Amino acid sequence: MAETATHRITMPKRVSNLLARRAKAGNTTLSGAFLALVEDALDEISDEEDRRLSAICDERIRTSTVLIPLEEIMGKYDAL
């Protein structure tokens, strides 16, 4: 069995109602509906980070024969 943690959270009533509707539609519990939303959000964050890193790699490949000042590259990715 997976490890779990219990948390008490306070949310607006409209959010609670939305979660309750999702839980009912998905034939799951309120906790199950909340967990599914959190997992989806984490997947989106991971996908966005993957796209950002891919863009940096693509830039390095594209400019591998061209000398570009480090400050310019870092500035482009807000790394300064």
Secondary structure, DSSP 8 states (H G I E B T S, - for coil): ------------HHHHHHHHHHHHHTTS-HHHHHHHHHHHHHHHHHHHHHHHHHHHHHHHHHTTTS---HHHHHHHTT--
